[in-house]
Amino acid sequence: MQKNITVIEGDGIGPEVTRQSVKILNAIAAQFNHTFNYTYHLMGAVAIDKTGNPLPDETIESCLNSDAVLFGAIGHPKYDNDPTAKVRPEQGLLKLRKSLQLFANIRPVNTYPALQHLAPLKAEKLEGVDFIIFRELTGGIYFGKKELSEDGTKASDDCVYTTPEIERIAHLAFQYAQKPERRKKLTLVDKANVLETSRLWRKVVQEISKQYPDVAVDYMFVDNASMQIMLNPKQFDIVLTENMFGDIISDEASVLSGSLGLLPSASVGTGTVLFEPIHGSYPQAAGKDIANPLGSILSAAMMLEHFGLSTEAALVREAVKWTLENGFVSKDIEPVNFYFTSTIGDLISDYVKSTDHERINVENVQLRKSTII
């Protein structure tokens, strides 16, 4: 198989973690006789610094003409801490979502037995946690009309949704709920007791649910949902919600896995699909080779699955699980005896390329060295 991939490394730790994903994709290509062609482009703070534009036209063009986009992270303190900045890194990502019509962000939430001690919940509440958050990406308050009064004392952000915007992501979520590996349950998270947009969401989902009689549907206010994710996370299967609510509860759900650095995501729409870890740019760690690359690597696994390469994707996930079970983890997971970002990439790459995983001698793995048989 041959695929063209646009790589946007982005800001902060984005380049470091993304390079590990490319390393693993190259290992998969060598092992399974695939060809992945990469084209590198700018977006975010690095793009502003070099071009004055958070999303250059050539980046959009490359993404539109690729089979998939692999993205790192976006954001920089010099823009985050300046409320007067007219051009911001995040504008690039929002524009890219609009340009590619990426209307749904898919965020799987899983837990790992080896990391249960890092989660804020008791182990018995983490066992069997496996749900997917479907977050709408191109509507809502993030894209609504924004106004600031002339005297700077009054501001507003409109939250707007249309029936077609809700329908397209709702159908996608219901279809995922019907997959054999899912439990055929969908939870709509909204604030229908207060917000008119939420009442429209609930009305549309109730109507669409009639087309999916095998999927059980329940409805939960976002404040209750945020509590239930901590109290009883295993109750969820497919979670469907609007843009801002999805942004918040997916970050909350990330603590169940033990680290924000572990969660992947896919943004899908009418064309090219974008894959990225859900963590931010973490500028304090940039260039130190200490960031957790697993969220990016698992995003690459989602990309492989999107290409129809389920065996290859399963191998990458198996390799990730192997590193966690053997303690080959980054500083966010083990502050003292940690492994470097690049080392973890090397270990997973070697695991993918190995034909006899049982012969890997874990005692011979050294910092900044690869696996020794």
Secondary structure, 3 states (H helix, E strand, C coil): CEEEEEEEEECCCHHHHHHHHHHHHHHHHHHHCCEEEEEECCCCHHHHHHHCCCCCHHHHHHHHCCCEEEEEECCCHHHHCCCCCCCCHHHHHHHHHHHHCCCEEEEEEECCHHHHHHCCCCHHHHCCCEEEEEEECCCCCCCCCEEECCCCCCEEECCCCCHHHHHHHHHHHHHHHCCCCCCCEEEEEECCCCCHHHHHHHHHHHHHHHHCCCCEEEEEEHHHHHHHHHHCHHHCCEEEECHHHHHHHHHHHHHHHCCHHHCEEEEECCCCEEEEECCCCCHHHCCCCCCCCHHHHHHHHHHHHHCCCHHHHHHHHHHHHHHHHCCCCCCCCCCCCCCCHHHHHHHHHHHHHCCCHHHCCHHHCCCCCCCCC
